[in-house]
Amino acid sequence: MQDFWENSPLTHLDASGEARMVDVSAKEATVREAVAAAQVRMSAQTLEAIRSGNAPKGDVLGTARIAGIMAAKQTSMLIPLCHPLPLQKVEVQITADAELPGYQIRARVKTKSETGVEMEALTAVSVAALTLYDMAKALEKSMQIEAIRLISKTGGKSGDYQRAD
């Protein structure tokens, strides 16, 4: 069994099969960027109330945007085995989508480091969506957070990735 773990492609397990943080110290620090997305589906009435600034808790979108940025910076505290990274850029955009109806959320995260920022981008959109929900739940408790996904990533040993859809 020892040989399995030593030769295992499972990078977050040590020779004993125990979870571990991957040693990235031998990797070259390169520029890496990731984009993630999510959406929050709601009624047209809730969408309009948020758009017009009539949510009981105040600035729904501004608060969600800041929450997403803050969450990206805290990813290693939230997700076990993630490396703390020096983030050079975190951008969160929240756009109304009348066809959904609801909001589309996108986060772009950039660093120059030994490992990628996919988890930081995914954390940013997740927490922004949760915050949007929290800020607007007095208007509608049936809102749905959906389609949290990685859109693209650049840099690193595994190369670039672009979602097909």
C-alpha positions as CSV (number, residue, x, y, z in Angstrom):
1,M,0.0,0.0,0.0
2,Q,2.9,2.3,0.7
3,D,4.0,2.2,-2.9
4,F,0.5,3.2,-4.1
5,W,0.7,6.4,-2.1
6,E,4.2,7.2,-3.1
7,N,3.3,6.9,-6.8
8,S,-0.2,8.2,-6.5
9,P,-1.5,10.9,-8.8
10,L,-3.4,12.2,-5.8
11,T,-1.3,15.2,-4.9
12,H,-3.0,16.1,-1.6
13,L,-2.2,12.7,0.0
14,D,1.1,11.8,1.6
15,A,2.7,8.4,1.5
16,S,0.4,7.2,4.4
17,G,-2.7,8.3,2.6
18,E,-3.2,11.3,4.9
19,A,-4.3,14.7,3.6
20,R,-1.5,17.2,3.2
21,M,-0.8,20.6,1.6
22,V,1.1,20.2,-1.6
23,D,4.7,21.5,-1.5
24,V,4.9,24.1,-4.3
25,S,8.3,25.6,-3.3
26,A,10.1,24.1,-6.3
27,K,7.6,25.7,-8.7
28,E,8.3,28.9,-10.5
29,A,6.2,31.9,-9.6
30,T,4.3,32.9,-12.7
31,V,1.3,35.1,-13.5
32,R,-1.9,33.2,-13.1
33,E,-5.5,34.4,-13.6
34,A,-8.8,32.7,-13.1
35,V,-12.4,33.7,-14.0
36,A,-15.4,32.1,-12.3
37,A,-19.1,32.7,-12.5
38,A,-22.4,32.1,-10.7
39,Q,-26.0,33.2,-10.9
40,V,-28.8,34.0,-8.5
41,R,-32.2,33.4,-9.9
42,M,-35.2,35.3,-8.4
43,S,-38.5,36.7,-9.3
44,A,-38.8,39.7,-11.6
45,Q,-40.2,41.7,-8.7
46,T,-37.2,41.0,-6.5
47,L,-34.8,41.8,-9.4
48,E,-36.6,45.2,-9.9
49,A,-36.6,46.0,-6.2
50,I,-32.8,45.4,-6.0
51,R,-32.2,47.4,-9.2
52,S,-34.2,50.3,-7.9
53,G,-32.5,50.3,-4.5
54,N,-35.6,49.2,-2.6
55,A,-34.1,46.3,-0.7
56,P,-34.7,46.5,3.1
57,K,-31.0,45.9,4.0
58,G,-29.6,48.6,1.7
59,D,-27.0,48.3,-1.1
60,V,-27.4,44.7,-2.1
61,L,-25.0,44.7,-5.0
62,G,-22.2,46.8,-3.4
63,T,-22.3,44.7,-0.3
64,A,-22.2,41.5,-2.4
65,R,-19.3,42.8,-4.5
66,I,-17.2,43.7,-1.4
67,A,-18.0,40.3,0.2
68,G,-16.8,38.5,-2.9
69,I,-13.5,40.4,-2.9
70,M,-13.0,39.8,0.8
71,A,-13.8,36.1,0.4
72,A,-11.2,35.7,-2.4
73,K,-8.6,37.0,0.0
74,Q,-9.7,34.5,2.7
75,T,-9.9,31.4,0.6
76,S,-7.0,29.6,2.3
77,M,-8.8,30.1,5.6
78,L,-12.0,28.5,4.2
79,I,-10.9,25.7,2.0
80,P,-8.6,23.1,3.6
81,L,-5.2,22.6,1.9
82,C,-5.4,25.8,-0.2
83,H,-2.3,27.9,-0.2
84,P,-2.5,31.5,1.1
85,L,-1.7,33.6,-2.0
86,P,-0.6,37.1,-2.6
87,L,-3.5,38.4,-4.8
88,Q,-2.7,41.3,-7.1
89,K,-6.2,41.7,-8.4
90,V,-9.7,40.7,-7.4
91,E,-12.6,42.0,-9.5
92,V,-16.3,41.1,-8.9
93,Q,-19.0,42.1,-11.4
94,I,-22.7,41.6,-10.7
95,T,-25.0,42.2,-13.7
96,A,-28.7,42.2,-13.8
97,D,-30.2,39.6,-16.2
98,A,-33.9,40.1,-16.9
99,E,-34.1,36.8,-18.9
100,L,-33.0,34.8,-15.9
101,P,-34.5,36.7,-14.0
102,G,-31.7,37.5,-11.5
103,Y,-28.1,38.4,-11.4
104,Q,-25.0,37.1,-13.2
105,I,-21.8,37.2,-11.0
106,R,-18.3,37.0,-12.4
107,A,-15.0,37.2,-10.5
108,R,-11.5,37.7,-12.0
109,V,-8.6,36.9,-9.7
110,K,-4.9,37.4,-10.6
111,T,-1.6,36.6,-8.8
112,K,2.0,36.0,-9.5
113,S,2.6,32.8,-7.5
114,E,3.6,29.1,-7.6
115,T,0.0,27.9,-7.7
116,G,-3.3,29.0,-9.3
117,V,-6.2,31.1,-8.2
118,E,-9.2,29.0,-9.4
119,M,-10.4,28.4,-5.8
120,E,-10.1,32.1,-5.0
121,A,-12.3,33.0,-8.1
122,L,-14.8,30.3,-7.2
123,T,-14.9,31.4,-3.6
124,A,-15.4,35.0,-4.6
125,V,-18.5,34.3,-6.8
126,S,-19.9,31.9,-4.2
127,V,-19.7,34.3,-1.3
128,A,-21.0,37.2,-3.5
129,A,-24.0,35.1,-4.4
130,L,-24.6,34.1,-0.7
131,T,-24.3,37.8,0.3
132,L,-26.7,38.8,-2.4
133,Y,-29.2,36.2,-1.1
134,D,-28.7,37.4,2.5
135,M,-29.2,41.0,1.5
136,A,-32.4,40.3,-0.4
137,K,-34.0,37.4,1.5
138,A,-36.5,39.7,3.1
139,L,-37.9,40.2,-0.4
140,E,-37.8,36.6,-1.5
141,K,-36.6,33.5,0.3
142,S,-37.0,31.2,-2.7
143,M,-34.0,32.7,-4.7
144,Q,-31.7,30.1,-6.1
145,I,-27.9,30.2,-6.3
146,E,-26.9,28.3,-9.4
147,A,-24.2,27.4,-11.9
148,I,-21.1,28.1,-9.9
149,R,-18.3,27.3,-12.3
150,L,-14.8,28.0,-13.5
151,I,-14.9,29.9,-16.8
152,S,-11.1,30.1,-17.5
153,K,-7.7,30.0,-16.1
154,T,-4.3,30.9,-17.4
155,G,-0.8,30.1,-16.3
156,G,0.8,27.2,-14.5
157,K,2.0,23.7,-15.4
158,S,-1.4,22.4,-16.4
159,G,-1.8,25.2,-19.0
160,D,-4.7,27.3,-19.9
161,Y,-8.3,26.3,-19.6
162,Q,-11.4,27.8,-21.3
163,R,-14.9,26.5,-20.6
164,A,-16.6,25.3,-23.8
165,D,-20.1,26.8,-23.3
